[in-house]
């Protein structure tokens, strides 16, 4: 035992000279233990309730509590950055186990092809690995900026900071968390209200409109989902978003390039900060991701026996489609998650399933295509949340850039530990769960769609609705992602969530205007608006954190 725990605690609170390591013994042990817990929570909830909760707040709270134990090296967990590593790992293991590994292997199982479960698991591991690698390479670029909303990341960061500093911020966050938790108990989507306080107003307005229309359209005899209207909108918006992403990959010259580097400086911790990933790095990261996804598709084709069932041209087409589907899926899911905190992974995978049916891809290759596509996206989004949390916690460091990049690398390593734990848990547990009839509901929907095929005119309808989706996305531009967010709202259509988002946006504007009252000076008004945004961010983070705690609490119901 340390003879002077007070001195150890003070040392833990001091600003670190270098970022803590993911493989430090205490951090690593805690990471592994909580990752096992996160993976089990994810598997139980995805198979019973069809949801996968964000366990980042749970990880942060546990790390904070351990750091308050005055015993030797445990006080090292008082460091916000070590807590950030732990919460990154547990949330990563939850989404990896539930969404990226178990759901893909459930597709061939539900199809009655148990012999394809292990090959599909191998493909899902490749998809998960490439998914996280690409996000690590392109986070904090113009496509996926650290200054973006990433609501769950703000919630995790504010929870960690509030636990460390206390005071007014902790009180606001705590009240928001209580409201979020209680509201969620009464089946209200309080996380949607929290998102409304955190993100881009234009993007969230479209998200709220989509949620509201999706909820009430069936009351007027128009079932949007059954007619695949949201899917068509997402196709159009997704294609335009992909083109916009390609345009952001261009390397500009002269003043334009300088403007790109300096954009967002007001939000950066340093005067010369700006994005840490420039256009050439973004281009390289996405191209590498595309190449790796194609290589992964080749592995799935060989291991799953697709090679023997398709002609050479058809096999080449299948591999290319699988690679494109994987990277497009991760980008759309990531963009939606960044702006709204919600990601339409199921719906976007369903779009590629429908495309496969239109192309008359045979049943087994189509099932493997769907599983491989489903393995990407959720971990991509979750790692974005965690990087956002780390970025917020590190933004006052000096020198900032070196500390930020090293911290991001350590978070990535911590998540790899979480992914490894998730793989072991899924490999051991899948047979027990599936044999008991506990299969993720979305996998059963995929298989039912594969077996029943398409209704006549489905693709025509989707292509027609792709036109307005593309138009909205084009008009909103890449920074707002209005078309993607509109389609996301229509696809998820959670009851009352639209009113929560729109109500939060109204409250946000009213509070900002109320703080401005009587202020004539332009600089003073700007400072007032900044303080209003800070207050509202704490409220939103609290609502998201409280809702996440309730989601994890659903484990008892599932069991």
C-alpha positions as CSV (number, residue, x, y, z in Angstrom):
1,X,0.0,0.0,0.0
2,X,1.2,3.5,-0.8
3,X,2.4,5.2,2.5
4,X,1.1,8.5,1.2
5,X,-2.2,8.1,-0.6
6,X,-2.8,11.9,-0.5
7,X,0.3,12.6,-2.4
8,X,-0.6,9.9,-4.9
9,X,-4.1,11.5,-5.4
10,X,-2.6,14.9,-5.9
11,X,-0.2,13.5,-8.5
12,X,-3.1,11.9,-10.3
13,X,-4.9,15.2,-10.4
14,X,-1.9,17.0,-11.9
15,X,-1.8,17.7,-15.6
16,X,0.2,14.7,-17.2
17,X,3.3,15.3,-19.1
18,X,2.4,12.5,-21.5
19,X,-0.9,10.8,-22.1
20,X,-1.6,7.7,-19.9
21,X,-1.1,4.4,-21.7
22,X,-3.9,1.9,-22.5
23,X,-1.6,-1.0,-21.5
24,X,-0.7,0.2,-18.0
25,X,-1.5,-2.7,-15.7
26,X,-4.3,-1.1,-13.7
27,X,-5.9,0.5,-16.7
28,X,-5.6,-2.7,-18.7
29,X,-7.1,-5.0,-16.0
30,X,-10.0,-2.6,-15.5
31,X,-10.5,-2.3,-19.2
32,X,-10.7,-6.1,-19.7
33,X,-13.1,-6.6,-16.8
34,X,-15.5,-3.9,-17.9
35,X,-15.2,-5.0,-21.5
36,X,-16.5,-8.4,-20.5
37,X,-19.4,-6.7,-18.8
38,X,-20.1,-4.5,-21.8
39,X,-20.0,-7.4,-24.2
40,X,-22.4,-9.4,-22.1
41,X,-24.8,-6.4,-21.8
42,X,-24.7,-5.9,-25.5
43,X,-25.4,-9.5,-26.4
44,X,-28.3,-9.9,-23.9
45,X,-30.0,-6.7,-24.9
46,X,-29.6,-7.1,-28.7
47,X,-31.0,-10.6,-28.6
48,X,-33.9,-9.9,-26.2
49,X,-34.9,-6.2,-26.8
50,X,-33.3,-5.6,-30.1
51,X,-31.2,-2.6,-28.8
52,X,-27.6,-2.1,-27.9
53,X,-27.0,0.6,-25.2
54,X,-24.1,3.0,-25.0
55,X,-22.2,1.8,-21.9
56,X,-19.6,4.6,-22.0
57,X,-21.2,6.5,-19.0
58,X,-21.2,3.3,-17.0
59,X,-17.5,2.8,-17.7
60,X,-16.7,6.4,-16.7
61,X,-18.6,6.1,-13.5
62,X,-17.0,2.8,-12.5
63,X,-13.5,4.2,-13.2
64,X,-14.3,7.3,-11.2
65,X,-15.4,5.3,-8.2
66,X,-12.3,3.1,-8.3
67,X,-10.2,6.2,-8.5
68,X,-11.7,7.4,-5.2
69,X,-10.4,4.2,-3.4
70,X,-7.4,5.4,-1.4
71,X,-5.4,2.3,-2.1
72,X,-2.0,2.4,-3.9
73,X,-2.1,2.5,-7.6
74,X,-6.0,2.6,-7.8
75,X,-5.8,6.3,-7.2
76,X,-4.2,6.6,-10.7
77,X,-7.8,6.1,-12.0
78,X,-8.6,9.6,-10.8
79,X,-7.0,10.8,-14.0
80,X,-9.7,11.9,-16.5
81,X,-7.7,10.5,-19.3
82,X,-7.5,7.0,-17.8
83,X,-11.2,7.1,-17.2
84,X,-11.6,8.1,-20.9
85,X,-9.6,5.0,-21.9
86,X,-11.8,2.7,-19.8
87,X,-15.1,4.2,-21.1
88,X,-13.8,3.9,-24.7
89,X,-13.1,0.2,-24.2
90,X,-16.4,-0.8,-22.6
91,X,-18.6,1.1,-25.1
92,X,-16.5,-0.4,-27.9
93,X,-16.9,-3.9,-26.6
94,X,-20.7,-3.4,-26.3
95,X,-21.3,-2.3,-29.8
96,X,-18.8,-4.7,-31.3
97,X,-20.3,-7.7,-29.6
98,X,-23.9,-6.8,-30.3
99,X,-23.9,-5.1,-33.6
100,X,-20.6,-5.9,-35.4
101,X,-20.2,-9.6,-34.5
102,X,-23.3,-11.3,-33.2
103,X,-25.8,-9.7,-35.6
104,X,-23.8,-10.7,-38.7
105,X,-23.4,-14.3,-37.7
106,X,-27.1,-14.5,-36.8
107,X,-28.0,-14.0,-40.5
108,X,-26.6,-17.4,-41.8
109,X,-27.8,-19.1,-38.6
110,X,-31.4,-17.8,-39.1
111,X,-31.1,-19.0,-42.7
112,X,-30.4,-22.5,-41.4
113,X,-26.8,-22.5,-42.5
114,X,-24.9,-23.1,-39.2
115,X,-21.8,-24.1,-41.2
116,X,-21.4,-20.5,-42.3
117,X,-21.5,-19.0,-38.8
118,X,-17.7,-19.3,-38.3
119,X,-16.8,-18.0,-41.8
120,X,-19.2,-15.1,-41.3
121,X,-17.6,-14.4,-37.9
122,X,-14.2,-14.2,-39.6
123,X,-15.6,-11.7,-42.1
124,X,-17.3,-9.7,-39.3
125,X,-14.0,-9.4,-37.5
126,X,-12.4,-8.0,-40.7
127,X,-15.3,-5.6,-41.1
128,X,-15.0,-4.5,-37.5
129,X,-11.2,-4.1,-37.7
130,X,-11.3,-2.0,-40.9
131,X,-14.2,0.0,-39.6
132,X,-12.3,1.2,-36.5
133,X,-9.1,1.7,-38.5
134,X,-10.7,4.0,-41.0
135,X,-12.3,6.1,-38.2
136,X,-9.0,6.3,-36.5
137,X,-7.4,7.6,-39.7
138,X,-10.1,10.2,-40.7
139,X,-11.5,11.5,-37.4
140,X,-11.2,15.3,-37.1
141,X,-11.2,15.8,-40.8
142,X,-13.6,18.1,-42.7
143,X,-15.8,15.0,-43.3
144,X,-15.9,13.9,-39.6
145,X,-14.7,16.8,-37.6
146,X,-14.0,16.7,-33.8
147,X,-16.1,19.9,-33.6
148,X,-19.1,17.9,-34.8
149,X,-21.9,17.1,-32.4
150,X,-21.2,13.4,-31.5
151,X,-23.8,13.7,-28.6
152,X,-22.8,10.5,-26.7
153,X,-19.2,11.7,-26.7
154,X,-20.2,15.0,-25.1
155,X,-22.2,13.1,-22.5
156,X,-19.3,10.9,-21.6
157,X,-16.8,13.8,-21.4
158,X,-19.1,16.0,-19.3
159,X,-19.8,13.1,-16.9
160,X,-16.1,12.6,-16.4
161,X,-15.4,16.4,-16.0
162,X,-18.4,16.8,-13.6
163,X,-17.2,13.9,-11.4
164,X,-13.7,15.5,-11.2
165,X,-14.7,19.2,-10.6
166,X,-18.1,19.2,-9.1
167,X,-19.8,22.6,-8.6
168,X,-22.3,24.3,-10.9
169,X,-21.5,22.2,-13.9
170,X,-22.0,18.9,-12.0
171,X,-25.3,20.2,-10.6
172,X,-26.6,21.0,-14.1
173,X,-25.4,17.7,-15.5
174,X,-26.8,15.8,-12.6
175,X,-30.3,17.4,-12.9
176,X,-30.3,16.6,-16.6
177,X,-29.2,13.0,-15.9
178,X,-32.0,12.6,-13.4
179,X,-34.6,14.0,-15.8
180,X,-33.2,11.8,-18.6
181,X,-33.3,8.7,-16.4
182,X,-36.8,9.3,-15.1
183,X,-38.2,10.2,-18.5
184,X,-36.7,7.1,-20.0
185,X,-38.4,5.0,-17.2
186,X,-41.7,6.4,-18.5
187,X,-40.8,5.3,-22.1
188,X,-40.0,8.9,-23.2
189,X,-37.0,9.2,-25.6
190,X,-35.2,11.7,-23.5
191,X,-31.9,11.1,-25.3
192,X,-33.6,12.7,-28.4
193,X,-34.2,15.8,-26.3
194,X,-30.6,15.8,-25.2
195,X,-29.4,15.5,-28.8
196,X,-31.6,18.6,-29.6
197,X,-29.4,20.7,-27.2
198,X,-26.1,19.5,-28.7
199,X,-26.1,19.3,-32.5
200,X,-26.3,21.4,-35.6
201,X,-29.7,23.1,-35.6
202,X,-30.4,22.6,-39.3
203,X,-29.5,18.9,-39.2
204,X,-31.5,18.3,-36.1
205,X,-34.5,20.2,-37.5
206,X,-34.6,17.8,-40.4
207,X,-34.1,14.8,-38.0
208,X,-37.0,16.0,-35.9
209,X,-39.2,16.5,-38.9
210,X,-38.4,13.0,-40.1
211,X,-39.1,11.5,-36.7
212,X,-42.4,13.3,-36.5
213,X,-43.6,12.5,-40.0
214,X,-42.5,8.8,-39.6
215,X,-44.5,8.6,-36.4
216,X,-47.8,10.0,-37.7
217,X,-47.8,9.1,-41.4
218,X,-49.4,5.6,-40.6
219,X,-52.3,7.4,-38.9
220,X,-53.2,8.9,-42.2
221,X,-53.0,5.5,-44.0
222,X,-49.5,6.0,-45.4
223,X,-47.0,3.5,-44.1
224,X,-43.7,4.9,-45.2
225,X,-41.6,2.0,-44.1
226,X,-43.8,-0.6,-45.9
227,X,-43.5,1.5,-49.1
228,X,-39.8,1.9,-48.7
229,X,-40.0,5.7,-48.9
230,X,-37.4,6.4,-46.2
231,X,-35.0,3.9,-47.9
232,X,-35.4,5.7,-51.2
233,X,-34.7,9.1,-49.5
234,X,-31.6,7.6,-47.9
235,X,-30.4,6.2,-51.3
236,X,-30.5,9.7,-52.8
237,X,-29.1,11.5,-49.8
238,X,-26.4,8.8,-49.4
239,X,-25.2,9.1,-53.0
240,X,-25.0,12.9,-52.7
241,X,-23.3,12.6,-49.3
242,X,-20.7,10.2,-50.9
243,X,-20.0,12.7,-53.7
244,X,-19.7,15.5,-51.1
245,X,-17.2,13.3,-49.2
246,X,-15.2,12.7,-52.4
247,X,-15.1,16.5,-52.9
248,X,-13.8,17.0,-49.4
249,X,-10.9,14.7,-50.2
250,X,-9.5,17.1,-52.8
251,X,-6.3,18.9,-52.0
252,X,-6.7,22.6,-52.7
253,X,-4.0,24.9,-53.5
254,X,-3.0,28.4,-52.3
255,X,-5.5,30.4,-50.4
256,X,-8.2,27.8,-50.6
257,X,-6.0,25.2,-49.0
258,X,-5.0,27.6,-46.3
259,X,-8.7,28.4,-45.7
260,X,-9.4,24.7,-45.3
261,X,-6.6,24.4,-42.7
262,X,-7.8,27.3,-40.7
263,X,-11.5,26.6,-40.8
264,X,-12.8,25.8,-37.4
265,X,-10.0,27.6,-35.6
266,X,-12.5,29.3,-33.3
267,X,-13.4,25.9,-32.0
268,X,-9.9,24.6,-31.7
269,X,-7.9,24.6,-28.5
270,X,-4.9,26.3,-30.2
271,X,-4.7,29.4,-32.4
272,X,-3.1,27.3,-35.1
273,X,-5.2,24.2,-34.3
274,X,-7.9,23.4,-36.8
275,X,-8.5,19.9,-38.1
276,X,-5.7,17.4,-37.3
277,X,-6.5,15.4,-40.5
278,X,-6.1,17.3,-43.8
279,X,-7.5,16.4,-47.2
280,X,-4.6,14.1,-48.4
281,X,-4.9,12.1,-45.1
282,X,-8.6,11.9,-45.5
283,X,-8.3,10.6,-49.0
284,X,-5.6,8.1,-48.1
285,X,-7.6,6.8,-45.1
286,X,-10.8,6.3,-47.2
287,X,-9.0,4.7,-50.1
288,X,-7.1,2.3,-47.7
289,X,-10.5,1.5,-46.1
290,X,-12.0,0.7,-49.5
291,X,-9.1,-1.5,-50.4
292,X,-9.2,-3.4,-47.1
293,X,-13.0,-3.9,-47.3
294,X,-12.6,-5.4,-50.8
295,X,-9.8,-7.7,-49.4
296,X,-12.2,-8.7,-46.6
297,X,-14.9,-9.5,-49.1
298,X,-12.5,-11.8,-50.9
299,X,-11.9,-13.7,-47.6
300,X,-15.6,-14.0,-47.0
301,X,-16.2,-15.2,-50.5
302,X,-13.5,-17.9,-50.1
303,X,-14.4,-19.0,-46.6
304,X,-18.2,-18.9,-47.3
305,X,-18.0,-20.9,-50.5
306,X,-19.2,-18.1,-52.7
307,X,-16.3,-18.8,-55.0
308,X,-17.7,-22.1,-56.1
309,X,-21.3,-20.9,-56.6
310,X,-20.8,-17.9,-58.9
311,X,-19.2,-17.3,-62.3
312,X,-16.0,-15.3,-62.4
313,X,-17.8,-12.0,-63.5
314,X,-20.5,-12.5,-60.9
315,X,-17.9,-13.2,-58.2
316,X,-15.9,-10.0,-59.1
317,X,-19.2,-8.1,-59.0
318,X,-20.1,-9.5,-55.6
319,X,-16.7,-8.7,-54.1
320,X,-16.8,-5.1,-55.4
321,X,-20.4,-4.6,-54.3
322,X,-19.5,-5.9,-50.8
323,X,-16.5,-3.6,-50.5
324,X,-18.6,-0.6,-51.7
325,X,-21.5,-1.5,-49.4
326,X,-19.2,-1.8,-46.4
327,X,-17.6,1.7,-46.8
328,X,-20.8,3.5,-47.8
329,X,-22.6,1.9,-44.9
330,X,-20.0,3.0,-42.4
331,X,-19.9,6.6,-43.8
332,X,-23.7,7.1,-43.7
333,X,-24.0,5.5,-40.3
334,X,-21.1,7.7,-39.0
335,X,-22.5,10.9,-40.4
336,X,-25.9,10.2,-39.0
337,X,-24.4,9.4,-35.6
338,X,-22.2,12.5,-35.6
339,X,-25.1,14.8,-36.1
340,X,-28.0,13.1,-34.4
341,X,-26.6,10.5,-32.0
342,X,-28.7,7.9,-33.7
343,X,-27.5,5.6,-36.5
344,X,-29.8,3.8,-39.1
345,X,-27.5,0.8,-39.4
346,X,-30.4,-1.7,-39.9
347,X,-32.1,0.4,-42.6
348,X,-29.0,1.1,-44.6
349,X,-28.1,-2.6,-44.5
350,X,-31.6,-3.3,-45.7
351,X,-31.0,-1.0,-48.7
352,X,-28.1,-3.1,-49.9
353,X,-30.1,-6.2,-49.3
354,X,-32.8,-4.8,-51.6
355,X,-30.1,-3.9,-54.2
356,X,-28.9,-7.5,-54.0
357,X,-32.4,-8.8,-54.6
358,X,-32.8,-6.6,-57.6
359,X,-29.5,-7.9,-58.9
360,X,-30.8,-11.5,-58.3
361,X,-27.9,-12.5,-56.1
362,X,-28.4,-16.1,-54.9
363,X,-29.5,-16.6,-51.3
364,X,-26.3,-17.7,-49.6
365,X,-24.0,-15.0,-51.3
366,X,-26.7,-12.4,-50.5
367,X,-26.9,-13.5,-46.8
368,X,-23.1,-13.2,-46.5
369,X,-23.2,-9.8,-48.2
370,X,-25.8,-8.6,-45.7
371,X,-23.8,-9.9,-42.7
372,X,-20.5,-8.4,-44.0
373,X,-22.2,-5.0,-44.5
374,X,-23.9,-5.1,-41.1
375,X,-20.5,-5.6,-39.4
376,X,-19.5,-2.1,-40.3
377,X,-20.9,1.2,-39.1
378,X,-21.8,0.9,-35.4
379,X,-18.2,0.5,-34.1
380,X,-17.3,3.4,-36.5
381,X,-19.9,5.6,-34.9
382,X,-19.0,4.5,-31.3
383,X,-15.3,5.2,-31.8
384,X,-16.3,8.7,-33.0
385,X,-18.2,9.3,-29.8
386,X,-15.3,8.2,-27.7
387,X,-12.8,10.3,-29.7
388,X,-15.1,13.3,-29.2
389,X,-15.1,12.7,-25.5
390,X,-11.3,12.4,-25.4
391,X,-11.0,15.6,-27.6
392,X,-13.0,17.5,-25.1
393,X,-11.0,16.3,-22.2
394,X,-7.7,17.0,-23.8
395,X,-8.4,20.4,-25.4
396,X,-6.7,22.4,-22.7
397,X,-3.5,20.4,-22.8
398,X,-0.2,22.2,-23.7
399,X,1.2,21.5,-26.2
400,X,-2.1,20.4,-27.5
401,X,-1.6,18.7,-30.9
402,X,0.9,16.1,-29.8
403,X,-1.1,15.3,-26.7
404,X,-4.3,15.0,-28.7
405,X,-2.9,12.7,-31.3
406,X,-1.2,10.5,-28.7
407,X,-4.4,10.4,-26.6
408,X,-6.4,9.4,-29.7
409,X,-4.0,6.6,-30.4
410,X,-4.2,5.3,-26.8
411,X,-8.0,5.4,-27.1
412,X,-7.8,3.3,-30.3
413,X,-5.6,0.8,-28.5
414,X,-8.1,0.6,-25.6
415,X,-10.9,0.0,-28.0
416,X,-8.9,-2.8,-29.7
417,X,-8.7,-4.5,-26.3
418,X,-12.5,-4.1,-26.0
419,X,-13.0,-5.5,-29.5
420,X,-10.8,-8.5,-28.6
421,X,-12.8,-9.2,-25.5
422,X,-16.0,-8.9,-27.5
423,X,-14.8,-11.4,-30.0
424,X,-13.9,-14.0,-27.3
425,X,-17.3,-13.5,-25.6
426,X,-19.3,-13.9,-28.9
427,X,-17.2,-16.9,-29.9
428,X,-18.0,-18.6,-26.6
429,X,-21.6,-17.5,-26.2
430,X,-23.3,-17.5,-29.6
431,X,-24.2,-21.1,-29.7
432,X,-25.9,-21.0,-26.3
433,X,-27.9,-17.9,-27.2
434,X,-28.9,-19.0,-30.6
435,X,-29.9,-22.5,-29.5
436,X,-32.2,-20.9,-26.9
437,X,-33.9,-19.0,-29.7
438,X,-32.2,-15.7,-28.7
439,X,-31.4,-14.3,-32.1
440,X,-31.2,-10.5,-32.8
441,X,-34.6,-9.5,-34.3
442,X,-33.0,-7.5,-37.1
443,X,-31.2,-10.6,-38.4
444,X,-34.5,-12.4,-38.6
445,X,-35.9,-9.5,-40.6
446,X,-33.0,-9.7,-43.0
447,X,-33.5,-13.4,-43.6
448,X,-37.3,-13.0,-44.0
449,X,-36.7,-10.4,-46.6
450,X,-34.2,-12.6,-48.4
451,X,-36.7,-15.5,-48.5
452,X,-39.8,-13.5,-49.5
453,X,-38.1,-11.3,-52.0
454,X,-39.4,-7.9,-53.2
455,X,-42.9,-6.7,-54.1
456,X,-43.2,-5.4,-57.7
457,X,-42.3,-1.8,-58.1
458,X,-40.2,-1.6,-54.9
459,X,-37.0,-0.4,-56.6
460,X,-38.9,2.0,-58.8
461,X,-40.5,3.6,-55.7
462,X,-37.1,3.9,-54.0
463,X,-35.5,5.5,-57.0
464,X,-38.3,8.0,-57.3
465,X,-38.0,9.0,-53.7
466,X,-34.2,9.2,-54.1
467,X,-34.6,12.4,-56.0
468,X,-36.0,14.5,-53.2
469,X,-33.5,12.9,-50.8
470,X,-30.6,13.9,-53.1
471,X,-32.0,17.4,-53.5
472,X,-32.3,18.0,-49.7
473,X,-28.8,16.7,-49.1
474,X,-27.4,18.8,-51.9
475,X,-29.1,22.0,-50.6
476,X,-28.0,21.4,-47.0
477,X,-24.3,20.8,-47.9
478,X,-21.8,18.4,-46.3
479,X,-21.7,20.3,-43.0
480,X,-25.4,19.9,-42.2
481,X,-26.2,16.4,-43.8
482,X,-29.9,17.4,-43.9
483,X,-30.9,14.7,-46.4
484,X,-29.2,11.9,-44.4
485,X,-30.8,13.2,-41.2
486,X,-34.2,13.5,-42.7
487,X,-34.0,9.9,-43.9
488,X,-32.6,8.8,-40.6
489,X,-35.6,10.3,-38.7
490,X,-38.1,8.6,-41.1
491,X,-36.3,5.3,-40.7
492,X,-36.0,5.1,-36.9
493,X,-39.5,6.8,-36.3
494,X,-39.3,6.4,-32.5
495,X,-42.6,7.4,-30.9
496,X,-42.5,11.0,-29.4
497,X,-38.8,11.4,-30.3
498,X,-39.6,14.0,-33.0
499,X,-41.4,16.2,-30.4
500,X,-38.5,15.8,-28.1
501,X,-36.0,17.0,-30.7
502,X,-38.1,19.9,-32.0
503,X,-39.1,20.9,-28.5
504,X,-35.4,21.0,-27.4
505,X,-34.6,23.1,-30.5
506,X,-37.3,25.6,-29.5
507,X,-36.1,25.7,-25.9
508,X,-32.6,26.2,-27.1
509,X,-33.5,29.3,-29.2
510,X,-35.7,30.7,-26.4
511,X,-33.0,30.3,-23.8
512,X,-30.4,31.9,-26.0
513,X,-32.7,34.9,-26.7
514,X,-33.6,35.2,-23.0
515,X,-29.9,35.5,-22.1
516,X,-29.4,38.2,-24.8
517,X,-32.2,40.4,-23.4
518,X,-31.0,44.0,-22.8
519,X,-27.5,43.3,-24.3
520,X,-26.7,45.8,-27.1
521,X,-23.0,45.3,-27.5
522,X,-22.1,42.7,-30.2
523,X,-19.2,41.2,-28.3
524,X,-21.3,40.9,-25.2
525,X,-24.1,39.2,-27.2
526,X,-21.6,36.7,-28.6
527,X,-20.3,35.9,-25.1
528,X,-23.8,35.5,-23.9
529,X,-24.6,33.1,-26.7
530,X,-21.5,31.1,-25.9
531,X,-22.5,30.8,-22.3
532,X,-26.0,29.7,-23.3
533,X,-24.5,27.0,-25.5
534,X,-22.4,25.8,-22.7
535,X,-25.3,25.6,-20.3
536,X,-27.5,23.8,-22.8
537,X,-24.7,21.4,-23.7
538,X,-24.6,20.3,-20.0
539,X,-28.3,19.8,-20.0
540,X,-28.2,17.8,-23.2
541,X,-25.3,15.7,-22.0
542,X,-27.1,15.0,-18.8
543,X,-30.3,13.9,-20.6
544,X,-28.2,11.6,-22.9
545,X,-26.3,10.2,-19.9
546,X,-29.5,9.5,-17.9
547,X,-31.1,7.8,-20.8
548,X,-28.0,5.6,-21.4
549,X,-28.1,4.6,-17.7
550,X,-31.7,3.5,-18.1
551,X,-30.9,1.6,-21.3
552,X,-28.2,-0.4,-19.4
553,X,-30.7,-0.9,-16.6
554,X,-32.9,-2.8,-19.1
555,X,-30.6,-5.7,-18.5
556,X,-32.6,-6.9,-15.6
557,X,-35.8,-6.9,-17.7
558,X,-34.0,-8.8,-20.4
559,X,-32.7,-11.4,-18.0
